[in-house]
Amino acid sequence: MKHWLTSIGILLVTTSFAQQTTTTTAAVTYPKSYGYFSVVHPLVTVDKDETLYNFSNGAYTIGFPFGVNILTSNTSGFSFEIVPFVKSAGGTSKTSNVLFHPGYMFRKKHGFTILTRAAFETSGRYGATLVFNKIIAKTKTNNIFIATPIPFRFGNDKPASVGFNVQIGITF
C-alpha cells in the first residue's frame, strides 16, 4: 500500500509540473483571408520594337490594384486581384484597361512573399506577372507593403513585352 500511494503521489506531482510548464500559444488557423488596396506605377515596358517609359509622350498611367488573399498555411496562399488602369494624356484621363490577376503566393520569412500571377487584360493582352512583395510596416490590424511586379505580356497583335512596376499598398 505504501508503494502504491508513493507511486500515485509521484504521478500527481509530475502531471501537475508538466501542466504548469506547458506554454499556451494561440495557433493560427487556416484558411485565413484578408483584403488589400494599393497603387501601382508602371515604370517601363520593353518589347522587340521599343522601350516605353511612363510619363513619356505626355502620357501617364497608374493602376489601382485591389484584391483578396486567402492564406492556406504560413508558407502559401491564393490571391485574386483586379487592377483598373487610368491613363492621362492630352489633358484628359480615362480608364484604359482592367487587369484580372489570379495567382499563387509563396510566403517567406521576414514578410517577403513571391507571387506568380496569371494575367488577363481587357485590352486583349494576356500573360503572367512575377511579383516580389515585402511588408514594410505592421500594425495590429493592417500591413503596409511595397512590391515590384514584373509583367510578361503577349497577344493582341503586339510583340511580347516585359515591364517593371512599383506598387505600394495596405492590407485590411
Summary of the structure (lengths in Angstrom):
residues: 172
radius of gyration: 25.2
end to end distance: 63.5
largest distance: 98.6
contacts: 467
relative contact order: 0.17
helix: 15%
strand: 62%
